[in-house]
Amino acid sequence: MKLSLLSLPAAALALGLTAAPASAQVVTNASQVQSGAYAVEPGHTQVGFSVLHFGFTNYQGVFSNVSGTLHLDAKKPAESTLSVTIPVSSVQTTSTKLDEELKSDQWFDAAKFPDATFVSTSVHTNGHNDATVTGNLTLHGVTKPETLKVHFIGAGVNALDKKYTTGFEATATIKRSDFGVKMYVPYVSDEVRLHIAGAFEKQD
């Protein structure tokens, strides 16, 4: 079969697409993830939050620049541990004025309490790719036990930086008044819904 000059680029593209999965394979079964020590990959880790604002909207924001460690045991998930630190001053919404207000002593008081932390105390699996992770959340100088519902997304070698990476999403609902953050309750809801995208890079 003869190929015209016009068909050569298309053929090359097709071959490239066919070969791509071999260099970017991702496992989606948590039992197949490589066990070991991981560190948070901050560029693709986000801690999102949502509150009901005066009954009108579910207003959202995000914290970034997260750091921390994950010791993952894929064969014995209950032996896994998680510790993360979230800089409160990284808070960002669609309003720069509100961002500064949230950092003030009326809300998070970032100058006095610069970090929020979560340290796991137990991990219980719920099927192949889901787990309940209980731990101690410290926010605004107060420590309370909280529970994350965690779902495994996938793991494999990152095609860009060639680092073995694993990713999860987690959700939780907390009451901010439990941590002394009571401004505008109940007009801005006491309940805060968290949605976390967590990326971790293998260290060994």
C-alpha positions in Angstrom: 0.0 0.0 0.0 1.3 3.5 -0.9 1.0 6.4 1.4 0.7 9.9 0.1 2.6 12.8 1.6 -0.6 14.1 3.1 -1.3 10.8 4.9 2.2 10.5 6.5 1.5 13.0 9.3 -1.8 11.3 10.1 -0.1 7.9 10.1 2.7 9.1 12.4 0.1 10.6 14.8 -1.8 7.3 14.9 1.4 5.4 15.7 2.2 7.8 18.5 -1.2 7.6 20.0 -1.0 3.8 19.9 2.3 3.8 21.7 1.4 6.3 24.4 -0.3 4.1 26.9 2.8 1.9 27.3 4.7 4.8 28.8 1.9 6.1 30.9 0.1 3.1 32.4 -2.0 3.8 35.5 -3.4 1.2 37.8 -6.9 1.8 39.2 -6.9 -1.0 41.8 -5.5 0.2 45.1 -4.1 -3.3 45.9 -1.7 -2.8 43.0 -0.2 0.4 44.2 3.5 0.3 45.2 3.8 0.4 49.0 6.3 2.7 50.6 6.9 6.3 51.8 5.3 9.1 49.8 5.4 12.9 50.0 2.6 15.3 49.1 3.0 16.7 45.6 1.8 20.2 46.4 1.3 21.4 42.8 -1.6 19.0 42.3 -3.0 18.8 45.8 -5.9 21.0 46.8 -8.1 21.3 49.9 -11.4 22.7 48.8 -14.1 23.9 51.1 -17.8 25.0 50.7 -20.2 26.8 53.0 -23.8 27.8 52.6 -23.7 31.6 52.2 -26.8 33.3 53.7 -28.9 30.5 52.3 -28.3 31.7 48.7 -25.2 29.9 47.4 -22.7 27.2 48.3 -19.7 29.4 48.3 -16.3 27.7 47.7 -12.6 28.3 48.3 -9.4 26.4 48.4 -6.2 26.0 50.3 -2.9 25.1 48.5 0.8 24.5 49.1 0.0 21.5 51.2 2.9 19.4 52.6 3.0 16.0 54.3 3.7 12.3 54.2 1.9 9.1 53.4 3.3 5.7 54.5 1.3 3.4 52.3 0.9 -0.4 52.9 -1.1 -1.7 49.9 -1.3 -5.2 51.3 -2.3 -4.0 54.8 -4.0 -0.7 54.4 -4.8 -0.5 58.1 -1.1 -0.1 58.7 -1.0 3.0 56.5 -0.5 6.5 58.0 -1.1 10.0 56.8 0.2 13.4 58.1 -0.5 16.7 56.3 0.0 20.4 56.9 -2.1 23.1 55.3 -0.9 26.7 55.4 -3.9 28.8 56.3 -2.6 31.9 54.6 -2.9 30.0 51.2 -6.7 30.4 51.4 -8.2 31.7 48.1 -11.7 32.5 46.9 -12.9 34.6 44.1 -12.6 37.8 46.2 -9.2 39.1 47.3 -11.0 41.2 50.0 -12.5 38.1 51.4 -9.2 36.2 51.3 -7.6 38.9 53.5 -10.7 38.8 55.8 -10.5 35.0 56.2 -6.8 35.3 57.2 -7.7 37.9 59.9 -8.3 37.2 63.6 -12.1 37.3 63.0 -11.7 34.0 61.1 -8.7 31.8 60.9 -6.2 34.2 62.5 -3.4 33.0 60.2 -0.8 35.1 62.0 -1.4 33.3 65.3 -2.3 29.9 63.9 -0.5 29.6 60.6 -1.1 25.9 59.9 -3.9 23.4 60.0 -2.8 19.8 60.3 -4.4 16.3 60.0 -2.7 13.3 61.5 -4.4 9.9 60.9 -5.1 7.5 63.8 -6.8 4.7 62.0 -7.6 3.4 58.4 -10.5 1.1 57.6 -11.0 -0.1 54.1 -14.5 -0.2 52.5 -14.1 -2.4 49.4 -11.2 -2.3 47.0 -10.7 1.5 46.5 -12.4 3.2 49.4 -11.4 3.7 53.0 -12.4 5.6 56.1 -9.5 7.5 57.6 -9.9 8.9 61.1 -7.5 11.4 62.6 -6.9 14.5 64.6 -7.6 17.8 62.8 -5.9 20.8 64.3 -7.4 24.2 63.2 -7.3 27.6 64.8 -5.4 26.1 67.8 -8.0 23.5 68.5 -7.6 19.7 67.9 -10.7 17.5 67.3 -11.1 14.0 65.8 -12.5 14.1 62.3 -13.2 11.4 59.6 -12.3 11.4 55.9 -14.0 9.3 53.3 -11.2 8.5 50.9 -11.4 7.1 47.3 -8.3 5.9 45.4 -8.1 7.4 41.9 -5.0 5.9 40.3 -1.2 5.3 40.5 1.7 5.1 38.0 4.7 6.9 36.7 4.0 10.5 35.8 4.7 10.9 32.1 6.1 14.4 32.6 8.5 14.1 35.6 8.9 10.3 35.6 8.0 10.1 39.3 5.8 7.3 40.6 2.6 9.1 41.8 -0.5 8.0 43.5 -3.7 10.0 43.9 -6.8 10.1 46.0 -9.9 12.2 46.6 -11.4 12.7 50.1 -14.5 14.3 51.5 -15.5 15.3 55.0 -17.9 17.6 56.8 -16.8 19.5 59.8 -18.3 22.2 62.1 -16.1 25.3 62.1 -17.5 26.4 65.5 -15.9 23.3 67.0 -12.6 25.0 66.2 -13.6 28.4 67.5 -14.3 29.9 64.0 -17.8 31.3 64.6 -18.0 34.5 62.6 -21.5 35.0 61.0 -22.9 31.6 62.2 -25.6 30.7 61.2 -25.8 33.2 58.3 -22.7 31.6 56.9 -23.2 27.9 57.6 -21.4 26.3 60.6 -21.0 23.1 58.5 -18.1 23.2 56.1 -17.9 20.6 53.4 -14.3 19.6 52.4 -13.3 18.1 49.1 -9.6 17.1 48.8 -7.6 16.2 45.8 -4.4 14.5 47.1 -1.3 13.7 44.9 1.7 11.9 46.5 5.1 11.0 45.0 7.0 7.9 46.0 10.2 8.7 47.9 12.0 5.3 47.9 
